[in-house]
Amino acid sequence: NIPTVMFTHPPIGVVGLDEAAARRTFGDEAVKVYRAGFSPMARAFAAHPAKTLMKLVCVGAEEKIVGIQMIGDGVDEMLQGFAVAVKMGARKADFDDTVAIHPTSSEELVTLR
């Protein structure tokens, strides 16, 4: 659960297991993956709007979050808080019960359905 950021353009941030590692560790049946892809509001009307992609990897009936992967503007800054949540054993329901700050890119992870 070591948060890792590649300071590229756009930045890439990961913490925990990726989907393949989760499936190897827990089995296909136990893994549920949530994805989001969007253009942040700051870039929505640009000639070439940059996309942000996010993936939330959960396991078990309680959907414990075991991994998060993100690429896009600002993910280098937002990963730390989500890394704390993963380390503390957060579940998808914990994210669902969180009031999202709007309009932000990080709200996507707490509003995934």
Summary of the structure (lengths in Angstrom):
residues: 113
radius of gyration: 13.8
end to end distance: 23.7
largest distance: 42.9
contacts: 326
relative contact order: 0.22
helix: 32%
strand: 29%
